Amino acid sequence: MRKYILFASMAFILAGIVEAQTLTRFAVVDLNRVYMAYFSESRPVREYNERRARVQAELDRMTVELNNLRAQMADARSRGNTEQALRLEIEVNRNTDFLRTYYQDQMRALETQLTNLTQDTSFLEQIYDEIRFIAESEGYSAVLNLGDTAGILWYSPTVDITDRLIRSLHSRGGR
């Protein structure tokens, strides 16, 4: 009887160990790659990039215009036409001030827009919801971020769910 109790106890302990080992499955995700593959193609990022390009084009246009005025001013001075040179100098100064103010205002607005993008909690919530869905449906107990490699010494590529997460985000429509 004693052997039976000992055997049953050992079997119970081994079953617990085996069960614990099967319940603890880890997966890894490269969140930087997810961001680059998914979020960088989103509408808010495209809008930011388009706005940045428009601002740069406008800055370039105003700079060319300012350089043309400066060339005209230099030409007027070289011809001895001080009245025209003075009028052009006033216009150059006014355009320079406007360009400086425009640049500062637009850079501030772009920085604000970029800050709002990088702090977008709805995107992070969407990723975490999708990670939770994949982990629960595939039996993972924990999912680690490959970007935080301080504790990850090695992992099998079979536990990397990054591509699955990206496909899942795209298939759900996302942003």
SULKAPE-V779338 format. One record per backbone hydrogen bond with DSSP energy under -1.0 kcal/mol. CO is the residue of the C=O (numbers start at 1). NH is the residue of the N-H. If there is no record, write none. Layout:
# SULKAPE-V779338
co:CO nh:NH
co:CO nh:NH
This chain:
# SULKAPE-V779338
co:1 nh:5
co:2 nh:6
co:3 nh:7
co:4 nh:8
co:5 nh:9
co:6 nh:10
co:7 nh:11
co:8 nh:12
co:9 nh:13
co:10 nh:14
co:11 nh:15
co:12 nh:16
co:13 nh:17
co:14 nh:18
co:15 nh:19
co:16 nh:20
co:17 nh:21
co:18 nh:22
co:19 nh:23
co:20 nh:24
co:23 nh:25
co:25 nh:141
co:25 nh:142
co:27 nh:144
co:28 nh:161
co:29 nh:31
co:29 nh:146
co:30 nh:34
co:31 nh:35
co:32 nh:36
co:33 nh:37
co:34 nh:38
co:35 nh:40
co:38 nh:41
co:39 nh:42
co:42 nh:46
co:43 nh:47
co:44 nh:48
co:45 nh:49
co:46 nh:50
co:47 nh:51
co:48 nh:52
co:49 nh:53
co:50 nh:54
co:51 nh:55
co:52 nh:56
co:53 nh:57
co:54 nh:58
co:55 nh:59
co:56 nh:60
co:57 nh:61
co:58 nh:62
co:59 nh:63
co:60 nh:64
co:61 nh:65
co:62 nh:66
co:63 nh:67
co:64 nh:68
co:65 nh:69
co:66 nh:70
co:67 nh:71
co:68 nh:72
co:69 nh:73
co:70 nh:74
co:71 nh:75
co:72 nh:76
co:73 nh:77
co:74 nh:78
co:75 nh:79
co:76 nh:81
co:77 nh:80
co:80 nh:82
co:81 nh:85
co:82 nh:86
co:83 nh:87
co:84 nh:88
co:85 nh:89
co:86 nh:90
co:87 nh:91
co:88 nh:92
co:89 nh:93
co:90 nh:94
co:91 nh:95
co:92 nh:96
co:93 nh:97
co:94 nh:98
co:95 nh:99
co:96 nh:100
co:97 nh:101
co:98 nh:102
co:99 nh:103
co:100 nh:104
co:101 nh:105
co:102 nh:106
co:103 nh:107
co:104 nh:108
co:105 nh:109
co:106 nh:110
co:107 nh:111
co:108 nh:112
co:109 nh:113
co:110 nh:114
co:111 nh:115
co:112 nh:116
co:113 nh:117
co:114 nh:118
co:115 nh:119
co:117 nh:120
co:119 nh:121
co:120 nh:124
co:121 nh:125
co:122 nh:126
co:123 nh:127
co:124 nh:128
co:125 nh:129
co:126 nh:130
co:127 nh:131
co:128 nh:132
co:129 nh:133
co:130 nh:134
co:131 nh:135
co:132 nh:136
co:133 nh:137
co:134 nh:138
co:135 nh:140
co:142 nh:27
co:144 nh:29
co:145 nh:148
co:156 nh:159
co:157 nh:160
co:159 nh:28
co:161 nh:165
co:162 nh:166
co:163 nh:167
co:164 nh:168
co:165 nh:169
co:166 nh:170
co:167 nh:171
co:168 nh:172
co:170 nh:173
